[in-house]
Amino acid sequence: MRCVWLVISMATSLAASPALAAGVLTGELGLFYMNDSSVRSFADVNDQPYTQKTKTNYTFSSLGICYRLDWFCVGLKYLQGSIEENSSDSRTGASAVATETFSGPGLTLGYSNMEWVVHGTYLIGAQKKLSNKLSNSSGASTSSGERYPAKVATIIDVGYGFKVGSLRIGPLLSVLHMDYKERYVNGSKESLSSKESDDFIMPHFALWMDF
């Protein structure tokens, strides 16, 4: 949330600065959502049927602002994303919710014109959080969590906007990469035995507005 206010504050300052009056300030909002669900049938050792259900929701959003001078663009972006997997077993009545969240602010540089956007963003202070909640048939539950600060985190964006009134609307392909070398479990820092990473290729729906 602090980064969102920082982006808004910077936008106001840039727009008000006479020295930057020749350029254009552009705001960007990107949204990605997908869900995946499955139901699998099995039989236990007594040949009694049961099912396992899984549903996964992917939600990523980005809020950015970029000052464009001719074709060159410099600005800020904030990433927020989550992957939530819900699973249940009809045999035991147990259920589980596993959630991964990704977040971080970053500095953006790249190419922009009235249609095309090609940006690279280096995320500063980005992190991944993991949480797990297990529940049994009696309603008792346990939970756990971990935090992975990113050693390196980058976003590559390629988008095209169609003019619709005062907005540009169109597809935005985002490639997110995050590397981790350590994690925090219950507040205690642990070094990973080898580097871990996450990579996502996501087709966003995006809005751009010039101020």
N, C-alpha and C positions, 0 to 999 in steps of 0.2 A: 504494500500500500504506500509506503514512503516513496518507492520509486515512481509510482503513478503520479504522486504529487510533484515529484522532482521533474518529471516529463512535462506536466502542465505548466509548472513554473518556468521551465526553460523556454517553452513555446511562447509564453507571454513576453518574456524578456527579449527573445529574438524578434518577435513581431513588432515590438515597440522600439527597437534599436534603429536609428536613422542610418547607421553605417551599413546595415544589412537590408535596407529597403529594396535593393535591386533584385534580391532573391525571393524564393517562394518557400513558405513553410507548409509542409505536408504532414497530415496526421494519417495513421494507418491502424486499422483494426483487422486482425486475422482470426478466423475461427475454424476449428476442425473438430468433428465429432463422428464417432463410429461405434457400433456395438456388435458383438459377436456372441452368439448363444448356441448351446448344444445340449442334447439329451442323449445319454447312452444307457442301454439296457444290458444288465448282467444277470448271472445266476450264482447264488452262493453254493457252499458245499452240500447243502441239502436240496439243491436244485430249485430253490425259491427265487423268483425274479425280484430284482430291485433296479432302481434307476439312479444315475448320477447326473445332476444338472449343473451347468456352468454358464454364466453370463459375464461378459467383460465389456466395460464401457471405456472408451478412449475419448478424452476431452482435452484439447489444447487450445490456448488462446494467446495472442500477442498484441500488445499495445505499443505503438511506436510513434515517434515524431522525427522528422528529418528536414533540415534546412537545405534547399536545393538552389545552387548557383550554377546556371547553365545546366550541364548534365551531371555535375558532381554533387553528391548528397552526403551530409554528415548529421548524425542525430543519436537518439537514444531509443532503446526498446526494452520492454519487460515481458518475460515469458512466464506463463503459468500453465501447467499441464498435470493431468492425472490419469492413471490407469487403475480401474477398480474391478476386481474379479470376485464374483459371488458364486459360491459352489455349495451344493447340498447333496446328501446321501439319504435316500428313502429307507435304506436298511437300518441305519443307526439313528437317523433323525438328526445327525450332526450337520452343522453348516459352518462356513468359513468366509470371511471377507478379507481379501488381501489388497492393499492400496499402495500404489507408488505415486508420489507427487514430485514434480520437477518445477523449479522456479529460479529466477535470477534476472537482474538488470544487466544491460550491456550497451556497449558503444557500437554504433552502426556507421559504416562507410560504404559507398557504392555509387552506382549509376542510376539515374532516374530521368525520365522525360514525361510527357503527357500521357503515355500509354505504358511503357515498359518500366519495370523495376528489377534491378539486379543488385542485391545488397549482401554484405557480409557483416555479421554481428559477433563480437567477442564478448561473452558473458562474464561478468565480474561478480564473484561471490555466489555463483550458482550452486545448487545442491539438489540432491535427491533424498526423499524421505520414504521409508518403508514402514508400513504398519500392518499387523495381522491380528485378526480377532476370530477366535474359535468358540463356537457355542455347541453344547450337547443337547440331547433331547429333553433334559430336565430344565433347561434355560440357563444353566451356569455357563459362564464364559471366561476366557482368558485373553489377554492382549499383549502384544510386544511391539517394539519399534526400534528403528535404526535410522541414522542420518549419514549420508555420504556427501561431504563437500567435494565439489568438482575441482580437479587440478587444472583441467582445460575444458572449456565449453564453448562451442561455436554454433552459429546458425547461418546457413546460406539460403537466401530467398530469391526466387525468380517468379515474377508476376506480370500480369497484363490486365490493365483496367479499361473497361468500356464506359464512355461518358454517359451518365444518367443524371440530368439536371446539374446540380452543383457537385455531384459525387462522381467518383469512378469506382466501378464494381467489376470484379472479375476473379479469376483463379490465381492462387499464390501457392507455389510449390516450395515447401520449407524442408531443409535437411538439417536435423539437429544431431550434434555429436557431443558426448560428455565422457570424460575420463576421470577415474577415481583411483587414488592410491591409499586412502585411509577411510575409516568409518568410526562413528560414535555409537556405542551401545550402552544404554542407561547412563549416558554422560561420560563414559570412559572411552578414550581414544584407542583405536586399534589400527595397526598398519596391515594392509592387505598383502598376502603372500605374493600376488602378482597383480598387475594392473587390470582393472575392470573398466568396462565402457558400455554405454548405451548409444544406439543409433536409430533414428527414426526418419523416414521419408513420408511427409504428410502433405496431401493436397488440401489447402485451405480455401475457404471462401473469404474474400477480403474486400474491405472498403477503404478508399482513400479520399481525403478532402484537403483542398488547398485553402490556406488562410490568407 
